[in-house]
Amino acid sequence: MPGKIVLFLSVSLDGYAEGVDHDLSWHRVDEELHRHFNEELAAMGGFLSGRRTHQMMAEFWPTADTDPDSTPAMREFAGIWRDAPKTVYSTTLWRADWNTTVVPRVDTTEVRALAATATGDLALGGPTLAAAFRARDLVDVYQLYVHPTLIGRGTRLFPPTDTTSDLRLDRTRTFSNGVVMLRYERVATPAAPRTD
């Protein structure tokens, strides 16, 4: 069975995936939530991201397990991130290290082929890339972490669109720091009746 494409992102209560200038300081990731992230992401068959998200991750995570200030969950995630197959969508990045393939554009057929051969679901990160995947009807699951904060401005997780999507609530979880996970799966659209 092909892997699903899971939009795996944190979002503020007022709907922003990033603050102004890509600020993420409002994220409330404590050890409990980080351990949960590790458990979920370790089971994924790979990570899908845009250039900015990948470069931000690559600046810290490859050596985070050697940083004395890293928590146990952070050290564990460093290994998860290094080992996972990663696909970066970018027209300006020509090569990337750490088990990473650079692809110049989002191609629906290629993405579905990647999901079909992955060893698990694929974690999709970053609001800009998420919008490109949504425009091509490529998001199967929305696994969102709602942080109990209002940031007022930034990058909206869901920019305006004329497309509607029916979703089914799969599961929820509330963490002690007030973050709430909401996991929705896309409702399959029935095939149109044949006319021939």
MIDOSE-1310 file (N, C-alpha, C; in nm, 2 decimals, decimal comma, always signed):
residues 196
mpgk	+0,09/-0,12/+0,00/+0,00/+0,00/+0,00/+0,09/+0,12/+0,00; +0,06/+0,22/-0,09/+0,15/+0,34/-0,09/+0,14/+0,42/+0,03; +0,25/+0,49/+0,06/+0,25/+0,57/+0,18/+0,17/+0,70/+0,16; +0,12/+0,75/+0,27/+0,04/+0,87/+0,26/+0,13/+0,99/+0,27
ivlf	+0,09/+1,11/+0,22/+0,16/+1,23/+0,24/+0,09/+1,31/+0,35; +0,17/+1,33/+0,46/+0,12/+1,38/+0,58/+0,17/+1,52/+0,60; +0,09/+1,62/+0,60/+0,13/+1,76/+0,63/+0,15/+1,76/+0,79; +0,27/+1,77/+0,83/+0,31/+1,76/+0,97/+0,37/+1,89/+1,01
lsvs	+0,28/+1,98/+1,07/+0,32/+2,12/+1,10/+0,26/+2,17/+1,23; +0,33/+2,26/+1,29/+0,28/+2,34/+1,40/+0,21/+2,46/+1,35; +0,11/+2,51/+1,42/+0,03/+2,62/+1,38/-0,01/+2,70/+1,50; -0,01/+2,83/+1,49/-0,06/+2,91/+1,60/-0,22/+2,90/+1,61
ldgy	-0,27/+2,94/+1,72/-0,42/+2,93/+1,73/-0,49/+3,02/+1,62; -0,42/+3,13/+1,58/-0,48/+3,22/+1,48/-0,44/+3,18/+1,34; -0,38/+3,06/+1,32/-0,37/+3,01/+1,19/-0,24/+3,03/+1,12; -0,13/+3,07/+1,19/+0,00/+3,10/+1,12/+0,09/+2,99/+1,14
aegv	+0,17/+2,95/+1,03/+0,27/+2,85/+1,04/+0,40/+2,91/+1,08; +0,42/+3,04/+1,05/+0,54/+3,11/+1,08/+0,50/+3,25/+1,12; +0,59/+3,31/+1,21/+0,57/+3,45/+1,24/+0,64/+3,54/+1,13; +0,65/+3,67/+1,16/+0,71/+3,76/+1,07/+0,86/+3,72/+1,06
dhdl	+0,92/+3,73/+0,94/+1,06/+3,69/+0,91/+1,08/+3,54/+0,95; +0,98/+3,46/+0,93/+0,99/+3,31/+0,95/+1,02/+3,28/+1,10; +0,97/+3,36/+1,19/+0,99/+3,34/+1,33/+0,92/+3,22/+1,38; +0,99/+3,13/+1,45/+0,92/+3,01/+1,51/+0,94/+3,01/+1,66
swhr	+0,98/+3,12/+1,72/+1,01/+3,13/+1,86/+0,88/+3,10/+1,95; +0,77/+3,11/+1,89/+0,64/+3,09/+1,96/+0,61/+2,94/+1,98; +0,68/+2,86/+1,91/+0,66/+2,71/+1,93/+0,68/+2,67/+2,07; +0,59/+2,59/+2,13/+0,61/+2,54/+2,27/+0,64/+2,39/+2,26
vdee	+0,76/+2,37/+2,22/+0,81/+2,23/+2,21/+0,89/+2,19/+2,34; +0,83/+2,12/+2,43/+0,90/+2,07/+2,55/+0,94/+1,93/+2,53; +0,99/+1,87/+2,63/+1,05/+1,73/+2,62/+0,93/+1,63/+2,58; +0,82/+1,65/+2,64/+0,71/+1,56/+2,61/+0,66/+1,56/+2,47
lhrh	+0,65/+1,69/+2,42/+0,60/+1,70/+2,28/+0,72/+1,66/+2,18; +0,84/+1,69/+2,22/+0,95/+1,64/+2,13/+0,96/+1,49/+2,12; +0,94/+1,42/+2,23/+0,94/+1,28/+2,23/+0,83/+1,22/+2,14; +0,71/+1,29/+2,15/+0,60/+1,25/+2,06/+0,64/+1,27/+1,91
fnee	+0,70/+1,39/+1,88/+0,74/+1,42/+1,74/+0,84/+1,31/+1,70; +0,93/+1,27/+1,78/+1,03/+1,17/+1,75/+0,96/+1,04/+1,71; +0,87/+1,00/+1,80/+0,80/+0,87/+1,77/+0,72/+0,87/+1,64; +0,66/+0,98/+1,61/+0,58/+0,99/+1,49/+0,68/+1,00/+1,37
laam	+0,78/+1,08/+1,37/+0,87/+1,10/+1,26/+0,96/+0,99/+1,23; +1,00/+0,91/+1,34/+1,08/+0,80/+1,32/+1,02/+0,69/+1,23; +0,88/+0,69/+1,23/+0,81/+0,59/+1,16/+0,78/+0,63/+1,01; +0,82/+0,75/+0,98/+0,80/+0,80/+0,84/+0,90/+0,74/+0,75
ggfl	+0,86/+0,74/+0,62/+0,94/+0,69/+0,52/+1,03/+0,79/+0,45; +1,02/+0,92/+0,50/+1,10/+1,03/+0,45/+1,04/+1,16/+0,48; +1,12/+1,27/+0,45/+1,07/+1,40/+0,48/+1,07/+1,48/+0,34; +0,97/+1,56/+0,32/+0,95/+1,65/+0,21/+0,96/+1,79/+0,26
sgrr	+1,04/+1,88/+0,20/+1,05/+2,01/+0,24/+1,09/+2,10/+0,13; +1,08/+2,23/+0,15/+1,13/+2,33/+0,06/+1,27/+2,37/+0,10; +1,33/+2,46/+0,02/+1,47/+2,50/+0,05/+1,49/+2,56/+0,19; +1,41/+2,66/+0,22/+1,43/+2,73/+0,35/+1,41/+2,64/+0,47
thqm	+1,31/+2,55/+0,47/+1,29/+2,46/+0,58/+1,41/+2,36/+0,59; +1,45/+2,31/+0,47/+1,57/+2,22/+0,48/+1,69/+2,28/+0,53; +1,72/+2,40/+0,48/+1,85/+2,47/+0,52/+1,84/+2,50/+0,67; +1,72/+2,54/+0,72/+1,71/+2,57/+0,86/+1,74/+2,44/+0,94
maef	+1,68/+2,33/+0,90/+1,71/+2,20/+0,97/+1,85/+2,16/+0,96; +1,91/+2,18/+0,84/+2,05/+2,14/+0,82/+2,15/+2,22/+0,89; +2,11/+2,34/+0,94/+2,21/+2,42/+1,01/+2,22/+2,37/+1,16; +2,13/+2,29/+1,21/+2,13/+2,25/+1,35/+2,14/+2,10/+1,37
wpta	+2,05/+2,03/+1,30/+2,02/+1,89/+1,34/+2,14/+1,79/+1,31; +2,22/+1,81/+1,21/+2,32/+1,71/+1,18/+2,41/+1,68/+1,30; +2,44/+1,78/+1,38/+2,53/+1,77/+1,50/+2,47/+1,80/+1,63; +2,33/+1,80/+1,63/+2,27/+1,84/+1,76/+2,29/+1,74/+1,87
dtdp	+2,32/+1,61/+1,83/+2,34/+1,51/+1,93/+2,48/+1,52/+2,00; +2,56/+1,61/+1,95/+2,69/+1,64/+2,02/+2,69/+1,76/+2,10; +2,58/+1,84/+2,09/+2,57/+1,96/+2,16/+2,53/+1,94/+2,31; +2,61/+1,98/+2,41/+2,58/+1,95/+2,55/+2,45/+2,01/+2,59
dstp	+2,40/+2,12/+2,52/+2,28/+2,18/+2,56/+2,16/+2,11/+2,51; +2,17/+2,01/+2,42/+2,06/+1,94/+2,37/+2,00/+1,85/+2,47; +1,87/+1,84/+2,47/+1,79/+1,75/+2,56/+1,80/+1,61/+2,50; +1,77/+1,50/+2,58/+1,76/+1,37/+2,52/+1,68/+1,35/+2,40
amre	+1,56/+1,42/+2,40/+1,48/+1,41/+2,28/+1,54/+1,48/+2,16; +1,61/+1,59/+2,18/+1,68/+1,66/+2,07/+1,79/+1,57/+2,01; +1,87/+1,50/+2,10/+1,97/+1,42/+2,06/+1,92/+1,30/+1,98; +1,80/+1,25/+2,02/+1,74/+1,14/+1,95/+1,70/+1,18/+1,81
fagi	+1,64/+1,30/+1,80/+1,59/+1,35/+1,67/+1,70/+1,38/+1,57; +1,82/+1,42/+1,62/+1,93/+1,44/+1,53/+1,96/+1,32/+1,45; +1,95/+1,20/+1,51/+1,98/+1,07/+1,44/+1,86/+1,04/+1,34; +1,74/+1,07/+1,39/+1,62/+1,04/+1,30/+1,63/+1,13/+1,18
wrda	+1,67/+1,26/+1,19/+1,67/+1,35/+1,08/+1,78/+1,31/+0,98; +1,90/+1,28/+1,04/+2,02/+1,25/+0,95/+1,99/+1,12/+0,87; +1,93/+1,02/+0,93/+1,91/+0,89/+0,86/+1,79/+0,89/+0,76; +1,69/+0,98/+0,78/+1,57/+0,97/+0,70/+1,60/+1,02/+0,56
pktv	+1,55/+0,95/+0,46/+1,55/+1,01/+0,32/+1,48/+1,14/+0,31; +1,54/+1,24/+0,25/+1,48/+1,37/+0,24/+1,48/+1,42/+0,10; +1,36/+1,48/+0,06/+1,35/+1,54/-0,07/+1,32/+1,69/-0,05; +1,41/+1,77/-0,12/+1,39/+1,91/-0,11/+1,35/+1,97/-0,24
ystt	+1,25/+2,05/-0,24/+1,20/+2,11/-0,37/+1,25/+2,25/-0,38; +1,34/+2,27/-0,48/+1,40/+2,40/-0,49/+1,46/+2,42/-0,63; +1,45/+2,54/-0,68/+1,51/+2,57/-0,81/+1,64/+2,65/-0,79; +1,68/+2,68/-0,67/+1,80/+2,75/-0,64/+1,91/+2,67/-0,57
lwra	+1,86/+2,56/-0,51/+1,96/+2,47/-0,44/+2,00/+2,35/-0,53; +2,13/+2,34/-0,55/+2,17/+2,24/-0,65/+2,21/+2,11/-0,59; +2,26/+2,11/-0,46/+2,29/+1,98/-0,40/+2,27/+2,00/-0,25; +2,25/+1,89/-0,18/+2,23/+1,90/-0,03/+2,29/+1,77/+0,02
dwnt	+2,34/+1,77/+0,14/+2,39/+1,66/+0,21/+2,29/+1,59/+0,30; +2,33/+1,49/+0,38/+2,25/+1,43/+0,48/+2,13/+1,35/+0,41; +2,17/+1,26/+0,31/+2,07/+1,17/+0,26/+1,95/+1,25/+0,19; +1,99/+1,35/+0,11/+1,89/+1,44/+0,06/+1,90/+1,44/-0,09
tvvp	+1,78/+1,44/-0,16/+1,77/+1,46/-0,30/+1,70/+1,59/-0,33; +1,76/+1,67/-0,42/+1,70/+1,80/-0,46/+1,62/+1,78/-0,59; +1,50/+1,83/-0,59/+1,41/+1,82/-0,70/+1,36/+1,96/-0,74; +1,36/+2,00/-0,86/+1,33/+2,14/-0,90/+1,19/+2,18/-0,89
rvdt	+1,09/+2,08/-0,90/+0,95/+2,13/-0,89/+0,87/+2,01/-0,84; +0,75/+2,05/-0,80/+0,65/+1,95/-0,75/+0,58/+1,89/-0,87; +0,60/+1,76/-0,90/+0,54/+1,69/-1,01/+0,45/+1,59/-0,95; +0,32/+1,59/-0,98/+0,22/+1,50/-0,92/+0,26/+1,36/-0,94
tevr	+0,29/+1,32/-1,06/+0,32/+1,18/-1,09/+0,44/+1,14/-1,01; +0,55/+1,22/-1,01/+0,67/+1,19/-0,93/+0,65/+1,18/-0,78; +0,56/+1,26/-0,73/+0,54/+1,26/-0,58/+0,46/+1,13/-0,55; +0,36/+1,10/-0,63/+0,29/+0,97/-0,60/+0,38/+0,85/-0,62
alaa	+0,47/+0,85/-0,71/+0,56/+0,74/-0,73/+0,66/+0,73/-0,61; +0,70/+0,84/-0,56/+0,78/+0,84/-0,44/+0,71/+0,79/-0,32; +0,58/+0,83/-0,30/+0,50/+0,77/-0,19/+0,48/+0,62/-0,21; +0,47/+0,58/-0,33/+0,44/+0,44/-0,36/+0,56/+0,35/-0,32
tatg	+0,68/+0,40/-0,33/+0,80/+0,32/-0,30/+0,86/+0,35/-0,16; +0,80/+0,44/-0,09/+0,86/+0,48/+0,04/+0,83/+0,37/+0,14; +0,91/+0,36/+0,25/+0,90/+0,26/+0,35/+0,79/+0,30/+0,45; +0,73/+0,41/+0,44/+0,62/+0,46/+0,53/+0,56/+0,58/+0,47
dlal	+0,49/+0,65/+0,55/+0,43/+0,78/+0,51/+0,54/+0,88/+0,49; +0,51/+0,99/+0,42/+0,60/+1,10/+0,40/+0,56/+1,22/+0,47; +0,65/+1,28/+0,55/+0,62/+1,40/+0,63/+0,65/+1,52/+0,55; +0,54/+1,60/+0,52/+0,55/+1,72/+0,44/+0,56/+1,84/+0,54
ggpt	+0,67/+1,92/+0,52/+0,68/+2,04/+0,61/+0,70/+2,17/+0,53; +0,66/+2,28/+0,60/+0,67/+2,41/+0,54/+0,55/+2,46/+0,48; +0,50/+2,58/+0,51/+0,37/+2,63/+0,46/+0,37/+2,66/+0,31; +0,49/+2,70/+0,25/+0,49/+2,73/+0,11/+0,48/+2,60/+0,03
laaa	+0,56/+2,50/+0,06/+0,55/+2,37/-0,01/+0,42/+2,31/+0,02; +0,36/+2,32/+0,14/+0,23/+2,27/+0,16/+0,12/+2,32/+0,07; +0,13/+2,45/+0,04/+0,04/+2,52/-0,05/+0,05/+2,46/-0,19; +0,17/+2,43/-0,23/+0,20/+2,37/-0,36/+0,14/+2,23/-0,37
frar	+0,16/+2,15/-0,26/+0,10/+2,02/-0,26/-0,05/+2,02/-0,26; -0,11/+2,11/-0,18/-0,25/+2,12/-0,17/-0,31/+2,16/-0,31; -0,24/+2,25/-0,38/-0,29/+2,29/-0,51/-0,30/+2,18/-0,61; -0,22/+2,07/-0,58/-0,21/+1,95/-0,67/-0,28/+1,84/-0,61
dlvd	-0,36/+1,86/-0,50/-0,44/+1,76/-0,43/-0,35/+1,64/-0,39; -0,23/+1,68/-0,33/-0,14/+1,57/-0,29/-0,13/+1,55/-0,14; -0,21/+1,62/-0,06/-0,20/+1,60/+0,09/-0,31/+1,50/+0,13; -0,27/+1,39/+0,19/-0,36/+1,29/+0,23/-0,41/+1,30/+0,37
vyql	-0,31/+1,35/+0,46/-0,34/+1,37/+0,60/-0,29/+1,50/+0,65; -0,37/+1,57/+0,73/-0,33/+1,69/+0,80/-0,31/+1,66/+0,95; -0,18/+1,66/+0,99/-0,15/+1,63/+1,13/-0,09/+1,76/+1,18; -0,17/+1,84/+1,25/-0,14/+1,97/+1,29/-0,13/+1,98/+1,44
yvhp	-0,04/+2,06/+1,49/-0,01/+2,08/+1,63/-0,04/+2,23/+1,66; -0,16/+2,25/+1,72/-0,21/+2,39/+1,75/-0,14/+2,44/+1,88; -0,06/+2,54/+1,87/+0,00/+2,60/+1,99/-0,08/+2,71/+2,05; -0,09/+2,71/+2,18/-0,18/+2,81/+2,25/-0,12/+2,95/+2,25
tlig	-0,11/+3,00/+2,13/-0,06/+3,14/+2,12/-0,12/+3,21/+2,00; -0,14/+3,34/+2,01/-0,18/+3,42/+1,90/-0,07/+3,51/+1,86; -0,02/+3,49/+1,73/+0,10/+3,57/+1,69/+0,06/+3,69/+1,60; -0,06/+3,70/+1,55/-0,11/+3,82/+1,49/-0,07/+3,83/+1,34
rgtr	+0,05/+3,80/+1,30/+0,10/+3,82/+1,16/+0,20/+3,71/+1,13; +0,22/+3,69/+1,00/+0,32/+3,60/+0,95/+0,27/+3,53/+0,83; +0,31/+3,40/+0,82/+0,27/+3,32/+0,70/+0,15/+3,23/+0,74; +0,04/+3,25/+0,67/-0,08/+3,17/+0,70/-0,05/+3,02/+0,66
lfpp	-0,10/+2,93/+0,74/-0,09/+2,79/+0,70/-0,17/+2,76/+0,58; -0,29/+2,81/+0,58/-0,39/+2,79/+0,47/-0,42/+2,92/+0,40; -0,35/+2,96/+0,29/-0,38/+3,08/+0,22/-0,52/+3,06/+0,15; -0,58/+3,17/+0,11/-0,71/+3,15/+0,04/-0,70/+3,07/-0,08
tdtt	-0,80/+2,99/-0,11/-0,81/+2,90/-0,23/-0,95/+2,88/-0,26; -0,98/+2,84/-0,39/-1,11/+2,81/-0,43/-1,14/+2,66/-0,42; -1,04/+2,58/-0,37/-1,06/+2,44/-0,35/-1,11/+2,40/-0,21; -1,21/+2,31/-0,21/-1,25/+2,26/-0,08/-1,21/+2,12/-0,07
sdlr	-1,19/+2,07/+0,06/-1,15/+1,94/+0,09/-1,23/+1,88/+0,21; -1,29/+1,77/+0,19/-1,36/+1,71/+0,30/-1,26/+1,62/+0,38; -1,26/+1,64/+0,51/-1,17/+1,57/+0,60/-1,25/+1,49/+0,71; -1,18/+1,39/+0,76/-1,24/+1,31/+0,87/-1,14/+1,31/+0,98
ldrt	-1,19/+1,34/+1,10/-1,10/+1,35/+1,22/-1,06/+1,20/+1,26; -0,93/+1,18/+1,26/-0,87/+1,05/+1,28/-0,84/+1,04/+1,43; -0,77/+1,13/+1,49/-0,74/+1,13/+1,63/-0,69/+1,27/+1,68; -0,70/+1,28/+1,81/-0,65/+1,41/+1,87/-0,56/+1,37/+1,99
rtfs	-0,49/+1,46/+2,04/-0,41/+1,44/+2,16/-0,38/+1,58/+2,22; -0,40/+1,59/+2,35/-0,37/+1,72/+2,42/-0,24/+1,70/+2,50; -0,15/+1,79/+2,49/-0,02/+1,78/+2,57/-0,03/+1,87/+2,69; +0,06/+1,84/+2,79/+0,05/+1,92/+2,91/+0,09/+2,06/+2,90
ngvv	+0,16/+2,10/+2,79/+0,20/+2,24/+2,77/+0,09/+2,32/+2,69; -0,03/+2,25/+2,67/-0,14/+2,32/+2,60/-0,15/+2,30/+2,45; -0,05/+2,24/+2,39/-0,05/+2,21/+2,25/-0,15/+2,10/+2,22; -0,23/+2,11/+2,12/-0,33/+2,01/+2,08/-0,30/+1,96/+1,94
mlry	-0,28/+1,82/+1,93/-0,27/+1,76/+1,80/-0,40/+1,73/+1,74; -0,42/+1,77/+1,61/-0,54/+1,73/+1,54/-0,50/+1,66/+1,41; -0,54/+1,54/+1,40/-0,51/+1,46/+1,28/-0,63/+1,43/+1,20; -0,63/+1,49/+1,08/-0,75/+1,47/+0,98/-0,70/+1,39/+0,86
erva	-0,78/+1,30/+0,82/-0,75/+1,23/+0,69/-0,85/+1,28/+0,59; -0,80/+1,28/+0,46/-0,88/+1,33/+0,35/-0,99/+1,22/+0,32; -1,11/+1,27/+0,30/-1,22/+1,18/+0,26/-1,21/+1,15/+0,12; -1,20/+1,03/+0,08/-1,19/+0,99/-0,06/-1,31/+1,04/-0,14
tpaa	-1,28/+1,10/-0,25/-1,39/+1,15/-0,34/-1,44/+1,03/-0,43; -1,57/+1,00/-0,43/-1,61/+0,89/-0,51/-1,58/+0,92/-0,66; -1,55/+0,81/-0,72/-1,52/+0,82/-0,87/-1,65/+0,86/-0,94; -1,63/+0,94/-1,04/-1,74/+0,98/-1,13/-1,80/+0,86/-1,20
prtd	-1,93/+0,85/-1,22/-1,98/+0,74/-1,29/-1,94/+0,74/-1,44; -1,91/+0,62/-1,49/-1,87/+0,61/-1,63/-1,99/+0,63/-1,72; -1,96/+0,69/-1,83/-2,07/+0,72/-1,93/-2,05/+0,64/-2,06; -1,95/+0,56/-2,07/-1,93/+0,48/-2,19/-1,99/+0,34/-2,18
